[in-house]
Amino acid sequence: MFKSIRYDRITLLLLSLIFGIGLIVMYSASTLQNEDPTFFLKKHAFNSLIAIASMIFFAHLPHKYLSTARYFILGLVILMLLISFQFTRAHTSRWIYLFGFSIQTSDFAKIGLLIFVSDHISRYFERSEKEPYLNVYLYLTISFVLLLILIQPDLSTTVVITIIILSLCLLGNHKIQHLAYLGSFYLFGGGVYIVNNSYMLKRLTSHFDANADKTNEAWQATQSLLTLANGSLFGVGAGNSVAKNFFLPQPHTDYIFSVLGEEYGFVGASITMLLFLLLFLRGLKIARDSSNQFSMLLATGISVSIFIYAIFHIMVVTGLGPVTGLPLPFISYGGSSLISNFIMMGILFNIANQNGSGQTFGNTK
Amino acid sequence: MWLILLTKVFTIQIMDTQELSEILIKTFERKMPIPSERGNFFDRNGKQLTQNITYCSFAVHPSQVKSPNDLSKVFAKHFNKPASSYLQKIKSKKNFIYLERHVPSEGCKDLMDLDFEGLVIENSTNRFYPYGESMASLIGFVDKDNVGLCGLEEHYGHYLVGEDGSKLTARDGKKRNRFISDDNAIEPSDGTNIHLSIDIDLQVILFDEIKLAVEKTKAKKGMAILMSPITGEILSAVNYPSFDPNSGRVQNSQSLIMAPFSASFEPGSTFKVVGASAVLEKKMLKPEDIINCEHGEYRFPHHTVHDWKAFDNLTFANVIANSSNIGVVKATSKIQDIDLYDATLAFGFGEATGITYPGEASGSLKNYTEWSMISRDQISIGYEVAVTALQLSMAYGAIANGGYLMQPMLVNYLETSTGYRRQVDKPNVIRQVASPKTIETLKDMLRTAVISGTGKNADVPNMGISGKTGTAKKLTDGEYTNNYITSFISFYPFEQPEYVLAIIIDDPHGSNRTGGTVAAPIARNIYNRMYNLYQPSKLVNNHNDVVQVSHDTEYRLPTVSNDQLLSSSMLVSKVQNSTIDKTPNFIGKSLRSALQTSSRLGINPEIHGKGRVYRQSPRKGSKLSANDKIILYLDTK
């Protein structure tokens, strides 16, 4: 079942650089978040080990099996999301708590949906022209899963996953008209949901109202800008971040890019952004080179997912987007995010390896 | 999209830095004041007359305390109390509760850095006056905001107040102060210390004696001034009744007035030296000339004058020594009004002495052109003229030092926190009051007054005290009543006087109420105690060499260096022993009383805890050398 593979060198290099930067910044940002300054570093290292092991596992697991196991994976995703409602804490059900670990379900649901959507589109690519119910069936399934994530509540993840899936649907030749209907339906649903959850509304209004009280609603956004500005061109130097002293909420997760920008300046920030861009472009190249549509769609979805998380994270941090809690892939602290991203990289490596070796597997047309 | 983001990051980090960092400063940097210490008063020997004691109070917001067990353990260990008592407080339902209040900061330095959530540490500084009542009227006191309310505390307020420093701190997301940037810190500059000419040991002696006498005679008021006739330095100035400056309450508002400087009264017989000086200066009489004192009662053309005792023929010297009113009036009748008026002015009466103290009275003296038929007679025996105890002291100082009226000195120098010293009062001769020959004669007369005259009660064998008594009827509502102001103004030693002592007891009760029976014994007691404290020193330089009198209207001392002045004024007081033979007993004393005791000995004990002293190191009675430290352990039990 497992085969030895050749890792794509460029992807591996980019990943290592991003992950390496992440380790240093995450350590600096988290030192004051716990009595023990290395508390988060230790946990991050542990998570990283699991993440890398998972990556290797999926790199060696031929990704065609993922296609085969699509219903099993979908079932697992829905079951996981439902179970998370058994672990409601402080009105949120985003996590499953097991053996002292907390698993953020939406991170893994994202991979499951990617696999399911890629498979469905590629599997019914031609049939769906004549049999539109197949697409409706897909939309209903996706919408159900997304709804489960939305009511966790995790609006930002829902939005990101929706964007990834809609982009896959576009690649899969779905009618723009249909997608627009779906999109507006989501927007309407999302709008109703936001209005019903005042804290989200506050965050949104604080973002779009330039004169909003800078100390309350927009506190986080303002702090983030100030933190970045403090870095200037070359930064204040490793470990010297001022912001990590509780000026920024969650400096080691939601605002890690601010700390990075503060400690390493515009130089560090732009290099990191460049690495993410290169990783994205490399992922798209792997997708383009892939021999079948499932691999292409999956590779695209993975690349888009990682890139869009990075983009959204930086948008929040730079005040271009509303305050949401999206992690920066491979850099932010957080086991679920780290492991799920490494799993996706594993799948990507497997696809790249397959391209390189010219191997192919039967397209289930 | 990626490019837009990159541009945005660029804009934030490179373009808008200035603007954003301004916001950062405005919003999150706070100027934290670093309090400065109020300047202190010191006596001439460097003994501290005021202290700033910092107290700490520890309180908690019980709901915010995350680790009540740890917190209570820390306090239990430090204050030797069961942890449960603190735990109970921390777990109470109140919003705010004190764990410990008013702990002297020496005892809780290690607690200052505690960083527990919900713990509040408050600092407060209280002014403490170790010499209590004895210095209260002179120094005054401050309110709870450390603002001087009267006396020197008020007068020198703007010198005493230091300038608070500040440091920039940033508040973090949890509203805690962080990032104390030392670069921008402005160090506080403490207030200026004020060094007085007062000798606190002598001040305490004078205060004790005046207090005792006033209480014994049920008098209304007592004042005393001890000054150096050489320099004009005020060594002690006592006002009784006084108040406790540490209590924050003043029972008697009269006690706030520094009467020796601010209260004027008719002096009576002590004033007779002025008329005598004028007569001698005009060479109308010699000391040995005989005056008929008319056996106690004599009708002058316009009024009748009585003596306290029936005298017949007395020499002029004995007229003064025995304080015969008839003799003095007869003697001064030989001079003109203007001569007496000039002599009065020359001795400094009728105008303020210019002491650096708020609210000095100038007394009153009518211009001679307005005098009535009996004014000259009245003034010659000390009526129709109002003087202050300070003016009297300075006038007698002029007799003691050979004829030079000095300006009183109270504040020797100011010393800023940076160590810069500024001299305030300098020895300053205002004028020569009479010829040396006249002054010599007056001195002899005053010595005779103590040896065989009215001042006998002041005599201490072998000390050579000279002085003049005074018993003046008090003028109330325009009529002389049967109440008296008794006084005794003296100087010592006779040859080269180093001290002038003025004692004034206002309205004593009892059968025998004269200056000789009320005030003179106080002077004797004071001289006795002073003698035990300070051996009289022989002047190295005759003060006439030091005080160089020029013939200008103002007699300054430009040729005398500070060192010389210091050495000349240091002659007045001897340095006391640097070792203390017996460590006093502190056990059972309150902090305040322990500090009082130790201040007097010139030691600065280390304090642990609060309440009363239960242990001391070293033990009482053991020998203590200058470098030894006294450690006191206090407890509230």
Boltz contact constraints between the chains, C-beta under 6 A:
constraints:
  - contact:
      token1: [A, 225]
      token2: [B, 12]
      max_distance: 6.0
  - contact:
      token1: [A, 225]
      token2: [B, 20]
      max_distance: 6.0
  - contact:
      token1: [A, 226]
      token2: [B, 20]
      max_distance: 6.0
  - contact:
      token1: [A, 226]
      token2: [B, 24]
      max_distance: 6.0
  - contact:
      token1: [A, 228]
      token2: [B, 12]
      max_distance: 6.0
  - contact:
      token1: [A, 228]
      token2: [B, 13]
      max_distance: 6.0
  - contact:
      token1: [A, 229]
      token2: [B, 12]
      max_distance: 6.0
  - contact:
      token1: [A, 229]
      token2: [B, 17]
      max_distance: 6.0
  - contact:
      token1: [A, 229]
      token2: [B, 20]
      max_distance: 6.0
  - contact:
      token1: [A, 231]
      token2: [B, 13]
      max_distance: 6.0
  - contact:
      token1: [A, 232]
      token2: [B, 13]
      max_distance: 6.0
  - contact:
      token1: [A, 232]
      token2: [B, 17]
      max_distance: 6.0
  - contact:
      token1: [A, 245]
      token2: [B, 172]
      max_distance: 6.0
  - contact:
      token1: [A, 245]
      token2: [B, 178]
      max_distance: 6.0
  - contact:
      token1: [A, 246]
      token2: [B, 172]
      max_distance: 6.0
  - contact:
      token1: [A, 246]
      token2: [B, 173]
      max_distance: 6.0
  - contact:
      token1: [A, 246]
      token2: [B, 174]
      max_distance: 6.0
  - contact:
      token1: [A, 247]
      token2: [B, 172]
      max_distance: 6.0
  - contact:
      token1: [A, 247]
      token2: [B, 173]
      max_distance: 6.0
  - contact:
      token1: [A, 266]
      token2: [B, 13]
      max_distance: 6.0
  - contact:
      token1: [A, 266]
      token2: [B, 14]
      max_distance: 6.0
  - contact:
      token1: [A, 269]
      token2: [B, 9]
      max_distance: 6.0
  - contact:
      token1: [A, 273]
      token2: [B, 6]
      max_distance: 6.0
  - contact:
      token1: [A, 277]
      token2: [B, 2]
      max_distance: 6.0
  - contact:
      token1: [A, 314]
      token2: [B, 5]
      max_distance: 6.0
  - contact:
      token1: [A, 318]
      token2: [B, 8]
      max_distance: 6.0
  - contact:
      token1: [A, 318]
      token2: [B, 9]
      max_distance: 6.0
  - contact:
      token1: [A, 318]
      token2: [B, 12]
      max_distance: 6.0
  - contact:
      token1: [A, 320]
      token2: [B, 8]
      max_distance: 6.0
